[in-house]
Amino acid sequence: MTISTVPVSYFSKKTITVMSLILLSMAVFLLTATRSAYAATAVDLEVDAQQALQTLYKTSPAAEELSNSAKAVLVFPNIVKAGLVFGGSYGEGVLFAEGKTVDFYNSITGSWGLQAGAQSYGYAVFLMRDSAVKYLIDSRGLEIGVGPTVVLVTDGMATNLSSSTLKKDAYAFIFDQQGLMVGVSIEGTKISIINR
């Protein structure tokens, strides 16, 4: 069996420099951001999730309006994502119902394709039906895109949300996006219950 290698001279110095800068940026970002993706205690996570929800409400009145009719809200205050062709993201969150903490969950996503960089963001999923909440609790999690229908709310869509247009099981809002990557998708995200 022969293993072939590609000589360094195959890549231009500019390509190697750009790749090195991207990897270095990702490493620095991950070291600083990962600390906040893992809350120190259950109380810290609850406080972070409540603050994140208030931040979302300030930037999106539609989210606050939606919270009035939601059966429960699943809040992930800080998701850290990084990738260079292959990527992944992780964060921890809280399920609130009737103003009380129900359970704690993590959010994990894997991806591949044209991507390079790192970012952090938060997201909240407003569960509009009892059946969606029951599914989440009974199955001890869910995968976005499988099970209850979760609609990702964009800025344009948020202005048209009303009680007459709310027909889906759940609505997700992404907020507080920071970093080097463009765009966020939560499709295929695996949400699982955790012990806190």
ZAMARGU-4260 file (C-alpha; in steps of 0.2 Angstrom, whole numbers, plus 5000, padded with zeros to 4 digits):
<rodrens>
0) 5000/5000/5000 | 5007/5017/4995 | 5002/5033/5003 | 5005/5048/4993 | 5007/5066/5000
5) 5005/5082/4991 | 5021/5093/4992 | 5020/5110/5001 | 5025/5118/4985 | 5009/5112/4977
10) 5000/5126/4987 | 5004/5144/4984 | 5012/5154/4999 | 4996/5165/4998 | 4984/5150/5000
15) 4994/5143/5015 | 4995/5160/5023 | 4976/5162/5021 | 4972/5145/5027 | 4984/5148/5042
20) 4975/5164/5047 | 4958/5156/5046 | 4964/5141/5057 | 4972/5153/5069 | 4956/5164/5070
25) 4945/5149/5073 | 4956/5142/5087 | 4956/5159/5096 | 4938/5161/5093 | 4934/5143/5100
30) 4945/5145/5115 | 4936/5161/5120 | 4919/5157/5115 | 4918/5139/5121 | 4919/5144/5139
35) 4903/5153/5137 | 4894/5139/5128 | 4896/5129/5143 | 4887/5137/5158 | 4895/5134/5175
40) 4879/5129/5184 | 4861/5126/5181 | 4858/5143/5189 | 4870/5152/5177 | 4862/5143/5162
45) 4845/5149/5168 | 4851/5167/5170 | 4860/5167/5153 | 4844/5160/5145 | 4833/5173/5153
50) 4844/5187/5148 | 4846/5181/5130 | 4827/5180/5129 | 4826/5198/5134 | 4839/5203/5121
55) 4829/5194/5108 | 4813/5203/5113 | 4821/5220/5112 | 4827/5217/5094 | 4812/5207/5088
60) 4794/5213/5095 | 4787/5198/5085 | 4796/5186/5096 | 4789/5194/5112 | 4772/5194/5104
65) 4774/5175/5100 | 4779/5171/5118 | 4762/5177/5124 | 4754/5162/5115 | 4768/5149/5116
70) 4766/5134/5126 | 4784/5133/5130 | 4801/5142/5124 | 4817/5133/5122 | 4832/5145/5123
75) 4850/5142/5118 | 4859/5158/5124 | 4876/5154/5116 | 4880/5142/5102 | 4898/5141/5096
80) 4900/5136/5078 | 4917/5133/5069 | 4921/5124/5053 | 4934/5122/5039 | 4925/5111/5026
85) 4919/5101/5041 | 4911/5110/5055 | 4901/5109/5070 | 4891/5119/5084 | 4887/5116/5102
90) 4878/5125/5115 | 4867/5122/5131 | 4849/5129/5134 | 4834/5129/5145 | 4816/5124/5142
95) 4804/5137/5150 | 4785/5134/5152 | 4773/5146/5161 | 4789/5156/5167 | 4797/5141/5175
100) 4812/5130/5171 | 4806/5113/5164 | 4823/5105/5158 | 4840/5108/5151 | 4845/5103/5134
105) 4860/5104/5122 | 4861/5108/5104 | 4873/5099/5092 | 4875/5102/5073 | 4887/5094/5061
110) 4890/5101/5044 | 4901/5099/5029 | 4903/5109/5013 | 4910/5126/5008 | 4913/5134/5025
115) 4928/5142/5034 | 4928/5152/5050 | 4919/5153/5067 | 4904/5162/5075 | 4893/5162/5090
120) 4874/5165/5091 | 4859/5161/5101 | 4842/5154/5096 | 4825/5152/5104 | 4812/5140/5098
125) 4794/5145/5103 | 4783/5129/5104 | 4766/5134/5100 | 4756/5117/5103 | 4755/5106/5117
130) 4759/5091/5106 | 4776/5099/5101 | 4780/5101/5120 | 4775/5083/5123 | 4785/5077/5109
135) 4801/5086/5115 | 4798/5080/5133 | 4793/5062/5129 | 4807/5059/5116 | 4820/5068/5127
140) 4824/5080/5113 | 4821/5082/5094 | 4830/5085/5078 | 4825/5100/5068 | 4818/5095/5052
145) 4811/5079/5060 | 4796/5078/5071 | 4787/5094/5075 | 4788/5107/5061 | 4800/5121/5066
150) 4800/5137/5055 | 4815/5148/5055 | 4808/5166/5057 | 4818/5179/5046 | 4817/5198/5048
155) 4804/5199/5034 | 4793/5185/5040 | 4793/5192/5058 | 4783/5208/5052 | 4769/5197/5045
160) 4767/5185/5060 | 4750/5186/5068 | 4738/5175/5077 | 4730/5170/5061 | 4746/5166/5052
165) 4753/5155/5066 | 4749/5137/5059 | 4765/5128/5063 | 4771/5118/5078 | 4786/5129/5082
170) 4795/5145/5077 | 4814/5148/5079 | 4823/5165/5080 | 4841/5167/5079 | 4849/5182/5088
175) 4866/5190/5093 | 4876/5183/5079 | 4894/5187/5080 | 4909/5180/5071 | 4917/5176/5054
180) 4905/5165/5046 | 4890/5171/5035 | 4872/5165/5039 | 4866/5152/5051 | 4855/5137/5048
185) 4848/5126/5062 | 4841/5113/5050 | 4847/5096/5056 | 4851/5102/5073 | 4850/5088/5087
190) 4843/5094/5103 | 4844/5082/5118 | 4840/5083/5136 | 4855/5085/5148 | 4857/5083/5167
195) 4861/5099/5176
</rodrens>
